[in-house]
Amino acid sequence: MTDQLTVSVLGTGIMGAAMARNLARAGHTVRAWNRTRAKADPLAADGAHIADTPAEAVESADVVLTMLYDGPATLETMRRAAPALRPGTAWAQSTTAGIEGVADLAGFAHEHGLLFYDAPVLGTRQPAEAGQLTVLAAGPAEGRDRVTPVFDSVGARTVWTGEDGATGSATRLKLVANSWVLAATAAAGETLALAKALDVAPDAFFDLIAGGPLDMGYLRAKAALILEGRLSPAQFAVTTAAKDAGLIVRAGERHGVRLDVAAASAGRLERAADLGHGDEDMAAAYYASFNDGPTT
């Protein structure tokens, strides 16, 4: 099979739009759809065909790539696409849908004879735009010749976790990774909030840990977004992070593990959204430490 494919991208938000652009730049034919068409229209300048409906987008697709908000939104969109889906089409499902969500999506794929790949990604806006995401993937070997060029176009690395996407092995790894990302983000925000409350200069803290085992690039990157007021455009939005935190908490509960930090992170993100920071970078959970959401 040629490496030049027709790829349908359903969902062109922060991540989906970047992935669609990189697919087009790699020479693939891209057919894009988004619920709010205005978010998809700019992709026409990159050579993508902008579809009015999910069914139109998936016509003649070799691979369908979904990057929507959550599992229910993905399932609803694929149901709308169903009349035009061809049996044997490869479906790379990249939404962080949660364990139950992936099972529902895999069930849909089975009903329609699709080759299902559970394929969430690690990375935010910048690595997505640079085609440097890490793809976590599980799915049948028979269709990998189609999805591999897609994954190579959007990511720098693909980590295969199994041959049955329905087991959700890639999603489970993604939830574990995101639990660390959310915990680190919450800790960064709380540290800066406490420093503000105690009248400690942030640089004094960073100088204290510089070069030691407590120092980390991610802490400094998220702290810089807060301190420099660069929370928009979001690398990873507060509302999406809150959704993922909820999925992590529910996964823990389902498997008998109490995840207090993840639950607290979900609460902080939800409070930040209520304060008007839902579309900002998830580092804006910092504002949840203050009743009135002060400026930095």
C-alpha positions in Angstrom: 0.0 0.0 0.0 1.2 3.5 -0.8 2.1 5.7 2.1 -0.1 8.5 0.6 -3.5 8.0 2.1 -6.9 9.6 2.3 -7.4 10.5 6.0 -10.5 11.8 7.5 -9.9 14.0 10.6 -13.0 14.4 12.8 -12.4 17.1 15.4 -10.2 20.1 14.6 -9.6 21.7 17.9 -6.1 22.5 19.3 -4.8 19.0 18.7 -6.9 17.9 15.7 -6.1 20.9 13.6 -2.4 20.5 14.2 -2.6 16.8 13.3 -4.6 17.6 10.1 -2.0 20.1 9.0 0.9 17.7 9.5 -1.0 15.0 7.6 -1.5 17.4 4.7 2.2 18.5 4.8 3.2 14.8 4.6 1.3 14.5 1.3 -1.8 12.7 2.5 -5.3 13.7 1.3 -7.1 15.2 4.3 -10.8 15.5 4.7 -11.6 17.5 7.8 -14.8 18.1 9.8 -15.5 20.0 13.0 -18.8 20.6 14.8 -18.1 24.3 14.6 -17.0 24.7 10.9 -15.2 27.9 11.5 -12.5 26.0 13.4 -11.9 23.7 10.4 -12.1 26.3 7.6 -8.5 27.6 8.1 -7.2 24.1 7.2 -8.3 24.7 3.6 -5.2 26.8 3.2 -3.2 23.7 4.0 -4.9 21.8 1.3 -7.5 20.0 3.4 -11.1 19.5 2.1 -13.5 20.8 4.7 -16.6 18.7 5.0 -20.0 19.8 6.1 -20.9 16.5 7.8 -19.0 13.6 9.3 -20.4 11.3 6.6 -19.0 13.5 3.9 -15.6 13.6 5.7 -15.2 9.8 5.8 -16.2 9.1 2.2 -13.4 7.1 0.5 -11.2 7.4 3.6 -8.4 4.9 4.2 -8.1 6.0 7.8 -10.5 7.9 10.1 -8.8 9.8 12.8 -11.0 11.1 15.6 -9.8 13.8 18.0 -12.9 15.0 19.8 -13.7 16.2 23.3 -14.7 12.9 24.9 -16.0 9.4 24.3 -19.7 10.3 24.0 -19.0 13.1 21.5 -16.8 10.7 19.5 -19.5 8.0 19.4 -22.2 10.4 18.4 -20.0 11.7 15.6 -19.2 8.3 14.3 -22.8 7.4 14.3 -23.4 10.4 12.0 -20.5 9.1 9.8 -21.8 5.5 9.7 -23.7 5.7 6.4 -20.5 6.5 4.5 -18.1 4.2 6.5 -16.7 1.3 4.5 -16.1 -2.1 6.2 -12.3 -2.6 6.6 -11.6 1.1 7.1 -9.0 1.8 9.8 -10.2 4.0 12.7 -7.5 5.6 14.9 -9.4 6.9 17.9 -7.1 9.5 19.6 -9.6 11.1 22.0 -8.9 10.6 25.7 -12.1 8.7 26.1 -11.6 6.7 29.3 -11.8 3.0 29.8 -15.6 2.7 29.5 -15.6 5.1 26.6 -13.0 3.0 24.6 -15.1 -0.1 25.1 -18.2 1.7 23.6 -16.2 2.9 20.7 -14.7 -0.5 20.0 -18.2 -2.0 20.1 -19.2 0.5 17.4 -16.2 -0.4 15.3 -17.0 -4.1 15.6 -20.6 -3.5 14.5 -19.4 -1.7 11.4 -16.5 -3.9 10.5 -13.8 -1.3 11.1 -10.2 -1.9 12.1 -10.1 -0.2 15.5 -7.0 1.4 17.0 -7.0 2.8 20.4 -4.5 5.6 19.8 -4.4 8.5 22.3 -1.5 10.9 22.1 0.9 12.5 24.6 1.7 16.1 24.0 0.1 19.5 23.9 -0.2 22.3 21.3 3.5 22.9 20.6 4.5 19.3 20.0 1.2 18.7 18.1 2.0 21.6 15.7 5.6 20.3 15.3 4.5 16.8 14.6 6.3 15.6 17.7 3.5 13.9 19.6 3.9 10.5 21.2 1.3 8.1 19.9 0.1 5.3 22.2 -1.5 2.6 20.1 -3.2 -0.7 20.3 -4.8 -2.5 17.4 -4.6 -5.3 14.9 -1.4 -6.0 13.0 -3.3 -6.4 9.7 -4.0 -2.6 9.4 -0.8 -1.2 10.7 0.5 -0.5 7.2 -2.3 2.1 6.9 -2.2 3.7 10.4 1.6 3.8 10.7 2.1 6.6 8.1 -0.6 8.5 9.9 1.1 8.1 13.2 4.4 9.0 11.7 3.0 12.2 10.3 1.7 13.5 13.6 4.2 12.0 16.0 7.8 11.5 16.7 7.3 8.1 18.3 4.7 5.4 18.4 4.4 3.1 21.4 2.5 -0.1 20.7 0.7 -1.5 23.7 -1.1 -4.5 22.2 -3.0 -5.9 19.3 -6.6 -5.4 20.6 -7.7 -1.8 20.8 -10.9 -2.9 22.6 -8.9 -3.7 25.8 -8.0 0.0 26.1 -4.3 -0.7 26.9 -3.2 2.5 25.2 -5.9 4.5 27.0 -4.9 3.0 30.3 -1.3 4.0 29.8 -2.5 7.5 28.7 -4.5 7.8 32.0 -1.5 6.9 34.0 0.7 9.4 32.2 -2.0 12.1 32.5 -2.3 11.5 36.2 1.3 12.5 36.6 0.9 15.6 34.3 -2.1 16.8 36.3 -0.5 16.2 39.6 2.6 18.1 38.6 0.6 21.0 37.2 -1.5 21.2 40.3 1.6 21.2 42.5 3.2 24.0 40.4 0.2 26.2 40.8 -0.1 25.6 44.5 3.6 26.3 45.1 3.3 29.6 43.3 0.1 30.4 45.2 1.7 29.7 48.5 4.8 31.8 47.6 2.5 34.7 46.8 0.6 34.3 50.0 3.8 34.2 52.1 5.4 37.0 50.1 8.2 34.7 48.8 9.7 35.7 45.5 9.2 32.8 43.0 12.8 33.2 41.9 14.0 32.4 45.5 12.2 29.0 45.2 13.6 28.3 41.8 17.1 29.2 42.8 16.8 27.0 45.8 16.0 23.9 43.8 18.1 24.7 40.7 20.0 21.7 39.4 18.9 19.4 42.1 16.5 16.4 42.2 13.5 18.6 42.9 14.1 20.7 39.8 12.2 19.8 36.6 11.6 21.4 33.3 7.9 20.9 33.4 7.6 22.8 36.6 9.5 25.8 35.2 7.5 25.7 31.9 4.1 25.7 33.6 5.2 28.3 36.2 6.4 30.6 33.4 3.0 30.5 31.8 1.5 31.7 35.0 4.1 34.3 36.0 4.3 35.7 32.5 0.6 35.7 31.8 0.9 33.4 28.8 -2.1 31.2 29.5 -3.7 31.8 26.2 -3.7 30.3 23.7 -3.8 27.1 25.8 -1.4 24.3 25.4 -4.0 22.1 27.1 -7.2 23.7 28.2 -8.5 23.8 31.8 -11.9 22.2 30.7 -10.2 19.4 28.9 -7.8 18.7 31.7 -10.8 18.6 34.1 -12.5 16.0 31.9 -9.4 13.9 31.9 -9.0 14.2 35.7 -12.5 12.9 36.1 -11.7 9.9 33.9 -8.6 9.2 35.9 -10.6 9.3 39.2 -13.3 7.0 37.8 -10.7 4.6 36.5 -9.1 4.4 40.0 -12.5 3.9 41.6 -13.4 1.1 39.2 -10.2 -0.7 40.0 -10.3 -0.2 43.8 -7.7 2.6 44.0 -8.4 5.9 45.8 -6.7 8.8 43.9 -6.9 11.8 46.3 -4.5 14.0 44.3 -6.4 13.4 41.0 -9.7 14.1 42.7 -8.3 17.3 44.2 -6.8 18.3 40.8 -10.3 17.8 39.2 -11.8 20.1 41.8 -9.1 22.8 41.3 -9.6 22.7 37.5 -13.4 22.9 37.8 -13.1 25.9 40.2 -10.7 27.6 37.8 -13.2 27.1 35.0 -16.0 28.6 37.2 -13.7 31.6 37.6 -13.6 32.1 33.9 -10.4 30.3 33.0 -11.8 27.3 31.2 -10.3 28.1 27.8 -6.9 28.9 29.2 -4.0 26.6 29.7 -4.4 24.1 32.5 -1.8 25.9 34.5 -4.6 28.4 35.2 -5.7 26.0 37.9 -3.4 28.3 39.9 -6.3 30.7 40.2 -8.4 28.1 42.1 -6.2 28.8 45.1 -7.8 32.2 45.5 -11.4 33.0 46.1 -11.3 36.1 43.8 -8.9 34.7 41.2 -6.2 37.4 41.5 -3.7 38.3 38.8 -0.2 37.1 39.2 
